[in-house]
Amino acid sequence: MLKVLGCVYSAPTFTEQHLVINGCSDMLHQIFGKEGAGFHARSALGFAALPTGAAVEVEAIFEVGAG
């Protein structure tokens, strides 16, 4: 796991997108651990709209080892 980008549909005055994306980071830590493979950089941004009316969209970049 290298990086997570969390996009949160939110009002202009909402400033706690990072708290919404904590759930994603918590889940990834449960799967991969908090250190090593589960450690990742993260960004959380607010958006006025997301595709198909989604409340949250998450993009993740993984490093995959050979064999």
MOGIZI-V871407 format. One record per pair of residues at least 6 apart in sequence whose C-alpha atoms are under 8 Angstrom apart, sorted by the first residue. I is the first residue (numbers start at 1). GAP is how many residues later the second one is. Records with the same first field share a line. If there is no record, write none. Layout:
I: GAP / GAP
This chain:
1: 36 / 37 / 38 / 39 / 59 / 60 / 61 / 62
2: 37 / 38 / 39 / 58 / 59 / 60 / 61
3: 37 / 38 / 39 / 57 / 58 / 59
4: 36 / 37 / 38 / 39 / 54 / 55 / 56 / 57
5: 37 / 38 / 39 / 40 / 53 / 54 / 55
6: 15 / 36 / 37 / 38 / 39 / 50 / 51 / 52 / 53
7: 37 / 38 / 39 / 40 / 43 / 49 / 50 / 51
8: 9 / 12 / 36 / 37 / 38 / 39 / 42 / 47 / 48 / 49
9: 37 / 38 / 39 / 40 / 41 / 45 / 46 / 47
10: 36 / 37 / 38 / 39
11: 35 / 37
12: 34 / 36
14: 32
15: 31
17: 27 / 28 / 29
18: 25 / 26 / 27
21: 23
28: 10
29: 9 / 10
31: 7
32: 6
33: 6
50: 6 / 7
